[in-house]
């Protein structure tokens, strides 16, 4: 009984001590919080809590911009939390950090990683003045536009002096100019989609005129020997007329669009040599050759190569697939991929050079080692290229592996070196795609677009819309 009483007494004593400690800790935390708040008040600092991150700024820095949301004390009180005694900001933290730096320094600097739509929306939400936003666009965003000059949708758009050519050029190039321009470009997109869909239908096997054509060498007892087999890529007789009509219609309309775009351009040579226009010209030339051959209906009278006509249509079918590049002009995601690949071509070629270098170095060594082993896979040049390539890009192929231990070790080393070598250009490729993505995501309502003549003379938008 005495032991039980002692145990209960000890438990009560421990609870009492723990309660006293908790009370002291709470009072200490409260005193520290109070002293912290009082020190902030003494130092004239304001504390913002943006998604758990604390930002401290002098009240005098905010007072320099009274027309903004945080610079006006009355409007700023809507964010104040009396319990935490902080200003709670539930907004985009990266953009908010740039805005806080703007209050401190007076300069608006674009974050390293940001989304243009979100960033400009945050600037509008915190009610920064339009001059600051336009200056940010001119100093930060426009520099990327200069670096990537193929993007003509910047704040200074060059237009022809002739009013008719100007209307045609703006309608074909700038879909954000007016509703009429959006309707015209929507029609161009529909025609391009139909143009691409038509060739996709042609590739369906059931629509081929003859699935397989054989060159008969000899016939013996109902058996036919063939030395060549071909797929006829010309449309079938049943639905071929409809496909051909759609092909002719789309080709004609796209030809007119190309002519209008080239003749109305203020800089015709620059427009002509631009990559996407060269793709259009190449596609149109190939398609007109295809249509002319279809109308001529050339027969296979060549005795040396009786299937020359069919081979020609096979090659034309491959070249006609270039028409899918037209979608890069109208679809934003494809446009980003197209221009990003063009700008990053030197880095992509460097990756290819790395793979090619490893083929001629490690590949020869592996082939010399493997040729003395039975059941070795590396016996031909294509096998050598495959095994080195898949090792370099760290994909792996269970069916193509070295047999010798040294060959396996070399492929393992090659995989590590290839991973490092291919990873080196990737940050540069990422920055290029990110920069182009920013340009495509710019919200035009934050920036006043200016139209200029080739001589540099500025004109207001209202004059152009007349």
Protein Blocks (a to p, Z undefined) as FASTA:
>chain_A
ZZmmmmmmmmmmmmmmmmmmmmmmmmmmmmmmmmmmmmmmmnopacddeehiacdddfkl
mmmmmmbmklpmklmmmmpcfklopacddddfklmmmmmmmmmnopacddfbdcfklmmm
mmmmnopafklmmmmmmmmmmmmmmmmmmlmcbfbdcddfblklmmmmmmmmmmmlpmml
mmmmmmmmmmmmmmmmmmmmmmpmklpfblbacddfbdcehiacdfbdcddfbdcfklmm
mmmmmmmmmmmmmmmmmmmmmmmpmblmlmmmpmklmmmmmmmmmmmmmmmmmmnopacf
bfklmmlmmmmmmmmmmmmmmmmmmmmmmmmklmmmmmmmmmmmmmmmmmmmmmmmmmmm
mmmmmmmmmmmpghiablbfklmmmmmmmmmnonopaklccfbfklmmmmmmmmmmmmmm
mmmmmmmmmmmmmmmmmmmmpcfklpccddddfkopacdfklmmZZ
